[in-house]
Structure formats: structure tokens, C-alpha cells
Amino acid sequence: MNDSSEGTQVMSFHTTAKALLSTLPCLLFLYVNLVMLYALLKTPLLLESSRYVLFCHLLFTESLQLFLSMLLYIFAVTMVTMINYVCMIIVMLASITLKMSPLNLAVMSLERYIAICFPLRHADIATTRRTGIAIAVMWTVGSFDSFTQLFLFVSLENTSIPMQRFCYRNNVFRLQIYSTLNKAFTIVYFVLVSTIIIYTYIAIMITVKSASSNVRNVSKAHKTVLLHLIQLCLCLTSSLFSTISSSDQSNIDPAMVVHVQYALFVGLIIFPKCLSPLIYGLRDNTFRYVFKNYFTFGCRYS
């Protein structure tokens, strides 16, 4: 009995420690992202540029996705049960926002590509109106997968009786067709976004080598797209890993599955969210001043 109670206490301690190590960075990054969002919204002049509009959208979607991921993780750790409809809405929103990050990175890379390779036409092509249309297209493309699965869920399963379940994706979408669709859409997103970012990276790199003026801005754009590529790899590695491993978890020790999912959550869900502030908030000279002003509550700068 003593050994059993001690083992339970040790497991409870490990669970609490993991929850704290996961939620504290989430709260920190959420705070930083929200400060950046507030700084952008309080500086309308910046929002006249398509670059900052896309950055604002990226901060919003990543903050929402980070919050939903933290919520789902807390539900899993505390083993909360809820009605399948409520869980399905949360899971769908988390899935859509997860796809928004790579799609937004692809559009931001295209904006940098136009700015560097076609500087004279940039103001005519990358307008705020067209940026809004691009954001609407991103949400349409990113949600197509989830709404297709929702349509199949309503068509194939008994939805007349609400059921209490643990809230995670495979417990709501249990049929094999959902997993197959998820893998297919993930591969399509991976190929589409990777092609766009790699193409823009190569095009900007060629421009860097042939540039005779304004080399600093061209080189900086080249490095930004390279960072987009690294961030894309982190985002899509998470999606591909969870998609591939979800069908094989029944043959793995449950304790090992928990450890793997925890490492995946911390390393590939939380960690990439700190890259956006580092890439844009601190590397951009104009926005860095505004961000530091709001981050220090106006105490550091007049």
C-alpha cells in the first residue's frame, strides 16, 4: 500500500511538473504576442503595409493556436471529459489554426519575394486589400480539411446522442477515413507551402548575388525567408509526426506515448511560437522601437 501511494504521489508530482513546464512558457509567449498585437493595433501607420498586416495575422493565429493547444493539454493531463460536440469544436479550431502558421509563412515569403524581385511593382501588387483577400483564402484553404471531416462526421456517425469523452482528436474522429483524409491534406499542405517558400528563397538568393544596390535589405529578406523555412520545418514536422504516429500508438506502451506526446508538444508546438517575436519583433528596426515601448509600459522610451 505504501509503495502504491508513493508511486501515485511521484506520478502526480511528475504530471504537475510537466504541466507547469508547459503552461508557463505558453503564458510567456502569449503575453509577448498579445503585447505585439496591441502595439500593431495602436500604430495604424504600420498596418498600411501588407507586411505588418500579415505579421499581425500571424500573431493572432499563433496566439489562438497556442491557447487552444495549452487548453487541450490541460484537458488531457487532468483527464477532463466533455460532450463530443464541444470537444470537436475545440479540436477543429486547433487544427485550423495549426495550418494557418505555414500558410501565413508562405504568403509572407511571397510578399518578401515581390518586394525584392519586383520592387517597382510591390506597392501595386501587395496592397492591403489584396492582403485581406489572401488572408480570407488562407482561412478557406486551412479550414477545408476540418469542414470535410465535420461533414463526414455528421453523415457517418450517430450525432443524436451526446457522449462524454476525453477530449483529444482520435477520440472524436475515430473512423479510419478521418485519419486518411488528415494524412492526405497534410501532404498537400506540406508540398504546397514548401514549394512556395523554397522557390522564393532561391529567387531571393539569386537576387542577393546579382544585387548591386541596397544589398543590406536584400540580404535581410534572404535571411528572413530562410528563417521562414526553418519555422516551416518545425510546424510541418509536428503535423507529419502526429499524423504518421497516430495510427501506430496502439502497439506502443501508453507511458511511452505520453512521454513522446509531451516532448512533441513542448519541442514542436510551444517552441516554434517563440520564433515569430524573434524573427519579426526584434529584427525589424521600426517595429522593435514600438514593441519595446509597449513591452516596458512606456517607461523606457518617451
N, C-alpha and C positions, 0 to 999 in steps of 0.2 A: 504493500500500500504506500509506504514511504517513497519507494523508488518510482511508483507511478505518479504520485503527487509532485515529486521533484522533476520528473520528466515533463509533466504538464506545465510546471512553472517555467522550466527552461524554454519550452516551445512558445509559451506566452511571451516571455522576455524577448526571444528572437523575433517573433511576429511584431511586437511593439517597436523594437529597434528598427526593423525593416520599414515599418510604416512611417516612422519619424524620418529615417534617412531618405525616404521617397517624397514625403509631403513637404518637408522643409525646403529642399531645392525647388519644388514646384511653386511654392508660395513666393520664394525669392524671385524666380523668373517671371511669375505672374505680375508681381509688383513692378519689376523693371519694364515689362511690356506695357502695362497699363500707364505707367508714367510716360513712356514714349508715345502711346496713343493720345494721351491728354496733351502732350507737348505739340503733336502734329495738329490736333483739332484746334488748339489755341493759336496756331500760326497759319492762318488761311493762305498766306503767300506761298508757303511750301506746297500746299495742296493744289496749286495751279500747275504743278509739274507732275506728269504721269509717273515719274519715278517714285515720288513720295506718296502718291495715291496708291500705287502697288505695294509700297512698303507698309502703309497704313493697313491695307487689306491683309497683308501677310501677318502683321502683328495681331490683328483681330482674330483671324482663323487659327493661328498657332496658340493664342491665349485660350480660345474656346476649346481647342483640341486638348490642350494641357489640362484644363479644368475638368473636362469630361473623362480623360484618362485617369486623373487622380481620383475622381469620383468612382469610376468603375473598379479601380484598385482597392479603394477603401471598402466598397461593397464586397469584393472578393475576400479581403482579409477578415472582415467582420462577419462574413457568411450571411449577408442580408438577403432575404427572399422578397420578391416583389411580383406584382402582376406582370404577365408576359408582355402586355401592350406597352406598359411604362418602360420596361427594360428594352423593348425593341426600339422605342423612340430614342432612348439614350445611346444604344449601340449604333443605330443608323446615323445619328448626328456625329458620333465619334468617328465612324467610318468615312463620312463625307468630309469632315474637317481634316482627317488624316491625308486624304487625297488632295486637298487644297494646297498643301505646302509644296509638293513637287510641281503641280500645275502653275502655282504662282511663281515659283523659281524659273520655270520655263518662259513665262511671259516677261518676267524681269530681265532675263537673258536676252530675249528678243528686243526689248527696249534699249538695252545697252548696245546690242548689235546695230540697231538703226542709228543710235546716237554717234557711234564711232565710224561705221562704214558708210552711212549716208547722212552726214551732219547737216547738210543744207536742206534736207527734206524732213529732218527729225521733228521740227515744230509743226509741220503739216500732217505728218503721219501719227505721231504719238500725242494726240490731243486728249484732254480729259474726257471728252465724250466717247472717243474710241476706247479709252481705258476702261470706262464704265461698261461698255459693251463687252470688252474682253473679260471683265470680272463676272458678268452675267453668263457668258459662255463657260467660264471655269466652273461655276456652280452647277450649270446644266450637265456638263460632262462628268463632274465629280459625283453628282447625285444619281446619275443614270443607273449605276450598279445597284445602289441601295433601293431605289424605287422599283427596279426589276425584281429584286428579291422580295420586296414588300408585296408586289402583285402576285408572285408565286405563292407567298405565304398565305394570302387571303384566298387564293384559288385552290390550293392543295391541302391545307390543314384546317382542322376544326377550330374556328375562331369564335364560336358561340359561347364557349365556356372559358372564362378567365382562369388561368392557372398560376399558382405561386411557385416561382422557380428562383434558383440562384442566378444572378444577373451576369452572364457572360455570353459571348456571341454563339458559341456552339451549343449552348443550352436553349437558345431561342430558335435559331435556324439549324435544325437538326438533320434535315434531309441531305443526301449526298449531292443533289443538284445545286444547293446553295454553295457548297464548297467548290464544286466545279466552276460555277459562274464566277465566284470570287477569284479563283486562280486565273481564269481567262481574262477578266477585266484587269487584274493586277499586271499580267504580262503585257496587255495592250498599253496601259499607263506607263509601264517601265520602258517599253520600246519607243513610244511617242515622245515622252519627256526627255529621255536620254538622247534621242536623235536631235531634238531641238537644241539642247544645251551643248552637246558635243559639236554640232555644226556651228553654233555661234562662237564657241570657244576657239575653234580652228580658224574661223573667219576673222575674229578679232586678233588672234595671234599672228596671222598673215599681215593684217593691217599694222600691227606693232612693229614688225620687221621692216615694213616699207614706209613707215611714217617718217616724215621729215620735219614736221612741226607739231606742237602740242603733244610731245611724246609722253609727258607725265600723265596726262588724263587718259591717253590711250592705254598706257601700261597699267594704270589703276583699274580701268574697266576690264582688262585682260585678267588681272588678279581676282577681281570680283566674280567674274564668270567661273574661274577656277574654283573659288570658294563655293559657288552655287553647285558645281559638280560634286564637290566633297559632301556638301549638305544633302544633295540628292541621293548620293550613295547610302548615306546613313538612313534617310527616310525610306528608301526603297528596299534596303536590306532588312529593315524591320518588317515591312509588308510581306516581302517574299519569304522571310524566315517563318513568320507566323502562319502564312498560308500553307507552306510546304509541311511544316511540322504538326499542324493541327490534326491531320488525318492519321498520324503515327503515334499520338500521345497515349493511346490505349495500351500500347505494348511497353510503355516506359514506367518506371517506378514513379508513383504520384509525388513523392517527396522531391525527386529529381526534376519533375515537371515544374513544380512550384519554384525551385531554385533557378531553373532556366528562364522561366517567365519573369521572375523578379530581375534577373540580370538583363534580360531584353528590355524590360520596362525602364530601368534606370539608364542603361547604356545607349539605347536606340530610340527611346521615346522622350525621356527628360533631357538628356544631354544635348541633342540637336537643337533644342529650343533656346539654348544659351548662345547659339551661333548667330542668330539674327541680330541681337543687340551688338555683338562684337563686329559683325560684318558691316552693318549699316549705321548703327548709332554712334560708334566710336571712330569709324574710319571716315565718315563724312564730316568735313570741316564745318559746314553750315549747320547741320543738324546737331553736331556734338555740342556746340555752344548752347543751343536751345534746350537740349536734353539735360545738360549739367545744371542749367539754371533751374529747371523744374525739379530735377532729382534732389538738389540741395535746398529746395523750397525758397529759391531766390536769395539765399544767404551769401553765396559765393560770388555771384555776378550782379552787377547793377543793371 
